[in-house]
Amino acid sequence: MTIRVLTGDELTAQDVYDVWKIRDAVFAFEQHVEDTDVDGLDLLPTTTHLWLEDADGPTSYLRACVADDVPHIGRVCTRKDRRGLGLSGQLLREVTRRWGDGELVLNAQAYLERWYESFGYARSGEEYVEAGIDHVPMTRPAGR
């Protein structure tokens, strides 16, 4: 599978629809996230969207928003019918390939902390609740 990579200002209307469709299915319907998904970052040229897709649309997705020269990874999700195939791992490896020489940060759902550790991330603060879900801040140090 080829990873699609587009910055926010390169997204077509169809891309935006497809991205929001997978995020809505995972975060709103499956996880009952209590916050709105649309946060004003998706269409920025400093936001990069990465996803894999099949005939039904995106199968796995993540977003990297660069702020203060540090990519902040978020919105990591995989369609329910495609889980367990390592798709999100492929996307994380691509993010590392693109920005791995610099620091990378993310806010992981707490139950995924060990999974992110397998990609070189380490807890960088205390657990907290975001959108009704336990999270932990994590960092992948520069040059790792």
N, C-alpha and C positions, 0 to 999 in steps of 0.2 A: 504494500500500500504506500502511496505517496502522501507525504505530509504537506498539506496546504498551509502556506504561511503568508499572511497579509497584514499590513498595518491598517489601523482604523480608517485612514483616509483612502484606502484602496478597496474597501469592502463595497460590493454591489448591494442593491436592495435584497436580492436573493440570498447573498451571504449573510446579511444581518438577520433575515428571517430564519435561516437554517441554524445559525449560532444561537439565537434566542429560543428556538424550538427545543434544542437539546438541553439548554440550561433550564428552561421552564420545566421540562419533563423531569429532570433529575432534582433540581433544587426546590421548585414549588410543589410539585405533585408527590414525588417520592419522599423528600426530606422535610416537607412542610416548613421551609425557611420563612422566617417572619419578616424579612426585609425585602424591599423591592430590588429587582435585579438591575434595572436600568439606573446607572450611577453617573452618567456623563463622561465615562472614560472610553467607551467602546469605539468611538469614531475619531479619536485623537491620533495624529500621526506618530505619537510616542507609544501607542499601544499596539502590540503585536498579537494577532490571533493565530493559533496553530490548531489544526484538526485533521483527523483522518475521516474518510467517508466511504459509504457504499451507496447502492442505488436508493436507499431510504434516507440518505442524508448523513450528517456527521455521526460518527460512531464513538469518537472520543475527542475531547476539546480541552484547551487551556488558553489562558490569556496572560500576557506579560505586559505590565504597565511600567514604563521607565519613569522614575521620579528621583531627582537628585543623582542622576547617572547610575541608579541601582534598579535592576529589573525586579518588580514585585509580581510574583506568580500567583494567579488566582483562578477561580472559576473552573478548577480541574474537575472534569466529569466524563463518564462513559455511559453510553446508552445501555439500559438494563440487559438487552438481548446480546450484547457484545462484551460483557464483563468477563474477567478471568483470562483474557487473551493477551495481556501485557500491553494494551494500546496506550494507556496513560503513561506507562513507563517509556514507550517510544517517544512520546511528546516531551517528557521531562529530559530524556537524553538529548533531544534536539535543542531544547532550551540551553542545556549545559554546553552543547557544541557551539552554539551561537554566542553565549555570554559567560561561559564557564571560567574565564580568566578573571572575571570580576565577581564581586559579591552578588549573591542571589538570595532573596528573601521571600517568605510566604507565610501565610497563616493557615496551618493545617487543621483539619478537623481532628480532634484529639485521638480518635480511634485509628487514625492513619499515621500517627507519629513514627512508628517503627518502619512503616513502608517508606516514608520520606527519608529516614535515616539511611536506608539502603542506597540512596542516591547522593549521600554525602551531606545531608542537612542535619543540623543539631538544634535542639531546643535553645531558644535565646531569651526566654522569659517565662513568666507564670501562665498557667492555664486561665482562660477567660471564656465568657459566653459571648458569641456573636451570632446574630440572627437566630437565637434560640438554640444554638448548637455549641458544645464545648470545643474550643480551639486552643492551639498552642502556637506561639510565634516560633519560626524556625529560620535559620540562616545557613547558607552554604558559603563558607569563607572564600575570599578571592584566591585564585591560584590553586585551588584544591583539585 
